[in-house]
Amino acid sequence: MPTIRIALCTLELELSGVETLKDKRSVIKPLLKRLHDTFNVSTAEIDRHDIPDSSVIAFAIVTTATSHAHSSVSTILNWIEKHAPDAEIVDQTIEIV
C-alpha cells in the first residue's frame, strides 16, 4: 500500500474593505469554491465567523509524496495572493502528516 500524505494549511486572513458579514461572505465563499474547483482541495472557514474583516480558512490536500504536498501548498498560497487581493494572508500554519 502506498504512503499517504495529508497537507493541512490554515490561513488567517485580513479582509480589506469588508465591513459587514454579508460583505465577508461575498469574499470568503467564492474564494473557498474557487480553491476547491481549481485545485480539488477540501476547504472551509474554520474560525472568526462573526468578525467581518477577519477570517480563518483551511484547505487540505491528500497525496502520496511529501514533495508534492509542499509544492501544492506553495502553489495555492501564491494563487491566493494573486487572485484574492481583498484577502491578505497575515498568518499561516502548514502541517504535513
C-alpha positions, 0 to 999 in steps of 0.5 A: 500500500502506498504512503499517504500524505495529508497537507493541512494549511490554515490561513488567517486572513485580513479582509480589506474593505469588508465591513459587514458579514454579508460583505465577508461572505461575498469574499470568503465563499467564492474564494473557498469554491474557487480553491476547491474547483481549481485545485480539488482541495477540501476547504472551509472557514474554520474560525472568526465567523462573526468578525467581518474583516477577519477570517480563518480558512483551511484547505487540505490536500491528500497525496502520496509524496511529501514533495508534492504536498509542499509544492501544492501548498506553495502553489495555492498560497501564491494563487491566493495572493494573486487572485484574492487581493481583498484577502491578505494572508497575515498568518499561516500554519502548514502541517504535513502528516 
